[in-house]
């Protein structure tokens, strides 16, 4: 699972994460640290740190989670969910995001602004009707669901450049 997808899919999940006991966070957090639940059970491993976001790999998924969801303790990071509960929450969040990917859904670009709507979508491709009326077909992996529609990693200008002067994608 790609980090980009995980971080979008987990946005609603991050707000619902249970808090772990508050402890002064003076310990260094580093890549490779083990993450454990409050009972000491293995949750995963920190694979990346990007500011206030830690990427944690469980036995199934790699996902971005807010740094303040963890409490350093004896060389490990404590987390308020078991590995099974975190995996289940991620799967639920991902399913909810995927359910947003339907014809007519609003598509936002990398700048967070509306670029158009999904015209058609299948397992391989998504065709986006840009606000200019032009159609652009992109790989299905290039569009992800969010709580308010779909998100792509391009701006409206980049999409317009892909279709040039045509009115149909691929013309």
ZIZIWO-V200274 format. One line per field, one symbol per residue. phi: phi as a letter, one per 20 degrees, with the letter a starting at -180 (. if undefined). A space follows every 10 residues. Layout:
phi->???
This chain:
phi->.fggfgfffe gffgfefffe gfcgeeffdc gnfedcffen ffdrcfdacc mecdecdefd cdbecfgfec cfblncdecf cfgfffgfff ffffffffff ecgnffddef endfdrcfeb bbfdccddef ffnfdcdcgg feccebfcpc ccecegfffg ffelefdcfn f
